[in-house]
Amino acid sequence: MNITFAHTKGGVTKSALASNLCVWLHQKGHNVAAIDLDAGEYGNKSLTTSVGQAAPEIPIYQPADAAELRDLLPQLAEQFQFTVADAPGGFQSTTQTNVELLKHSDFVLIPVKPEFDAIEPLSVVEQIIEVARLENPLLQARVIINCLDGRTRTGRDPQSIVDMIHAITPNLKIMNQKVRIDSSAFQTARINGSVVVQGGRSPAQEDLNSLFAELLSDMIAAISRLSQKLATTAYS
C-alpha cells in the first residue's frame, strides 16, 4: 500500500505527519519504507531527518527525478507492506514527479490548516490527482484538517472548515479525525530525536493515533472493495 502526503502549500506540517505515520506503522509491526521528495525550505529533508532519528531501521529513499521514481516505486511495492512518501513542496511546479508518484499511490493525503490560504489551493491538488487517475483510477484521496486551535472560532467550529473545503473541492473526502495544534509535543519530539507518536501522552499523540487508525481502516476497506470488484470481474 503506497501512501503519499501532498499539498501545493508549505507549512501545513505535511512532512511531520508523514514521519509520524512511518513510525506508527513500524510500531504496529508493519514492513514500511519512506520516500522523501521534499527538499524543505532550506534544502533540509525533514522526513529523512525525523524518521532517521526516530526509527533508523526504516529504509529511506530519495529518488533524484521522475524517471528514477518510476523505476523505484514498483520495486518497493513488492518489498514492503507500506511505503509513505513526502511529495515535493510546490506540488504544482513539480507536476511530472507528482503525477508519477500518484500513478503508483493507493492513497494521497492532503493536510490543510484551518485557513483559506491552505484550503484554496486544494483545487490545484485535485486537478493533479485527476490527471494521475487517468492511469490509476483506484487512487483514493483524503483531506486531513490539521493544526486546529481551540482558542479560535474555526478551532471551536471545525464544521466551518469542512464546509469551506466542500465548497472548493466537493469531490474530495475529508478524514473524520482532525489534529489539534500542539506545538509543545512536536517541539519535544524534535529535541528528543523522536516523533510525536513515540512520546508521552499529548493531544497531538491522541489525535495522530486516532487519525492513523482511521486511515488504516479506510485502507483495509479499500482493499476489500477492490478484491470484491476483481472477483466480480473474474466471474463475469
C-alpha positions in Angstrom: 0.0 0.0 0.0 1.6 3.3 -1.2 0.6 6.4 0.7 1.6 9.9 -0.4 1.4 13.2 1.6 1.0 16.2 -0.8 0.0 19.8 -1.0 0.9 22.8 -3.1 1.3 25.0 0.0 4.2 24.7 2.5 3.9 25.0 6.3 0.9 22.5 6.6 3.1 20.0 8.6 3.0 17.6 5.7 6.4 16.1 6.5 5.7 15.8 10.2 2.5 13.8 9.5 4.3 11.6 7.0 7.2 11.0 9.5 4.7 10.1 12.3 2.8 7.7 10.0 6.0 5.9 9.0 7.0 5.3 12.7 3.4 4.5 13.7 3.1 1.8 11.0 6.5 0.5 12.1 5.4 0.3 15.7 2.4 -1.7 14.7 4.7 -4.3 13.2 4.3 -3.4 9.5 7.2 -3.5 7.0 7.4 0.1 5.9 9.7 2.3 3.8 9.9 6.1 3.5 10.3 8.1 0.3 11.5 11.7 0.8 11.0 14.0 -2.2 10.6 17.3 -0.3 13.8 19.3 0.0 12.2 21.6 2.5 12.5 25.4 2.8 16.3 25.3 3.3 17.2 22.1 1.5 16.8 20.0 4.6 14.8 16.9 4.2 12.5 16.9 7.2 11.1 13.3 6.8 14.6 11.9 6.3 15.9 13.6 9.5 12.8 12.7 11.6 12.5 9.1 10.6 16.2 8.6 10.5 16.5 9.7 14.2 13.3 8.2 15.5 13.5 4.8 13.7 16.8 4.3 11.9 15.8 0.8 10.9 13.2 2.2 8.5 14.8 2.5 5.0 14.5 5.9 3.4 14.7 6.5 -0.4 15.4 9.8 -2.1 14.9 9.4 -5.9 16.5 12.2 -7.8 13.9 12.6 -10.5 10.7 11.3 -12.0 12.5 8.6 -14.1 14.2 7.2 -11.0 11.0 7.4 -9.1 9.2 5.5 -11.9 11.6 2.6 -11.6 11.7 2.6 -7.8 8.0 2.6 -6.8 7.1 -0.9 -8.3 10.2 -2.4 -6.6 9.2 -1.0 -3.2 5.6 -2.2 -3.7 6.9 -5.8 -3.9 9.3 -5.4 -0.9 7.2 -3.5 1.6 3.7 -3.6 3.0 3.6 0.2 3.1 5.5 3.0 1.6 5.0 6.5 2.9 6.0 9.3 0.5 6.5 13.0 1.3 5.8 14.7 -2.1 7.8 17.7 -3.3 6.9 21.1 -2.0 5.3 23.3 -4.6 3.2 20.4 -5.8 2.1 22.4 -8.9 5.6 23.3 -10.0 6.8 19.7 -9.9 3.8 18.2 -11.7 5.7 15.5 -13.6 7.2 14.0 -10.4 4.0 14.2 -8.6 1.9 12.6 -11.3 4.4 9.8 -11.4 4.2 9.4 -7.7 0.4 9.4 -7.6 0.2 6.9 -10.5 1.7 4.4 -8.1 0.0 5.5 -5.0 -3.1 3.9 -3.3 -3.8 6.9 -1.1 -2.9 10.6 -1.3 -3.3 12.5 2.0 -3.6 16.3 1.8 -3.1 18.1 5.1 -4.6 21.6 5.5 -4.5 24.2 8.2 -7.9 25.8 9.0 -7.2 28.9 6.9 -8.2 29.9 3.4 -4.7 30.2 2.1 -4.2 26.5 2.8 -7.6 25.4 1.6 -7.9 27.4 -1.6 -5.0 25.5 -3.4 -6.9 22.2 -3.0 -8.4 22.8 -6.4 -4.9 22.6 -7.9 -4.1 19.4 -6.0 -7.4 17.9 -7.2 -6.5 18.6 -10.8 -3.2 16.8 -10.5 -5.0 13.9 -8.8 -7.4 13.7 -11.7 -4.5 13.5 -14.2 -3.0 10.6 -12.2 -6.3 8.8 -12.1 -6.3 8.6 -15.9 -3.7 5.8 -15.3 -4.6 5.0 -11.7 -8.4 5.1 -11.4 -8.3 3.4 -8.0 -6.3 6.3 -6.3 -8.0 7.4 -3.1 -7.7 10.9 -1.8 -8.3 12.3 1.7 -8.0 15.7 3.3 -6.6 16.0 6.8 -7.7 19.0 8.8 -4.6 19.9 10.8 -3.5 22.4 13.5 -6.9 23.1 14.9 -6.6 25.8 17.6 -9.4 25.7 20.2 -8.8 29.3 21.0 -10.0 30.4 17.6 -13.5 30.5 16.1 -12.6 27.9 13.4 -11.0 25.7 16.1 -14.2 25.7 18.1 -16.3 25.1 15.0 -14.3 22.8 12.6 -17.5 22.2 10.6 -17.0 25.7 9.0 -13.6 24.4 7.7 -15.3 21.2 6.4 -17.9 23.4 4.6 -15.2 25.6 3.0 -13.3 22.5 1.7 -16.5 21.1 0.3 -17.3 24.4 -1.4 -13.9 24.4 -3.1 -13.4 20.7 -3.8 -16.8 18.9 -3.3 -15.4 15.6 -4.5 -12.5 15.3 -2.0 -13.3 13.2 1.1 -12.3 14.5 4.5 -10.9 12.4 7.3 -13.2 12.4 10.3 -10.4 12.7 12.8 -8.8 16.1 13.0 -5.5 17.1 14.5 -5.3 19.8 17.2 -2.4 22.2 17.3 0.2 21.0 19.8 3.5 22.8 19.3 4.9 21.6 22.6 4.5 17.9 21.6 6.2 18.4 18.2 9.0 20.5 19.7 9.7 18.0 22.5 9.8 15.2 19.9 12.3 17.2 17.8 14.5 17.8 20.8 14.5 14.2 21.8 15.1 12.9 18.2 11.8 11.2 18.1 8.3 11.7 16.7 5.1 12.6 18.5 3.6 9.0 18.4 6.7 7.8 20.3 6.4 10.4 23.1 4.3 10.8 26.2 0.6 11.3 26.1 -0.4 14.6 24.5 -3.3 15.9 22.5 -1.3 15.6 19.3 -0.4 12.0 20.0 -4.1 11.1 20.8 -5.2 12.8 17.6 -2.5 11.1 15.4 -3.2 7.7 16.8 -6.9 8.1 16.1 -6.2 9.6 12.6 -3.8 6.8 11.6 -6.2 4.1 12.9 -9.0 5.6 10.8 -6.7 5.7 7.8 -5.7 2.0 8.3 -9.4 1.1 8.5 -10.0 3.1 5.3 -7.2 1.3 3.5 -8.4 -2.2 4.6 -11.9 -1.3 3.3 -10.5 -0.1 0.0 -8.6 -3.3 -0.4 -11.7 -5.3 0.4 -13.7 -3.3 -2.2 -11.0 -3.8 -4.8 -10.9 -7.6 -4.1 -14.6 -7.9 -4.5 -14.5 -5.9 -7.7 -11.8 -8.1 -9.1 -13.7 -11.2 -8.1 -16.8 -10.0 -9.7 -14.9 -9.2 -12.9 -13.3 -12.6 -13.0 -16.7 -14.4 -12.8 -18.5 -12.1 -15.2 
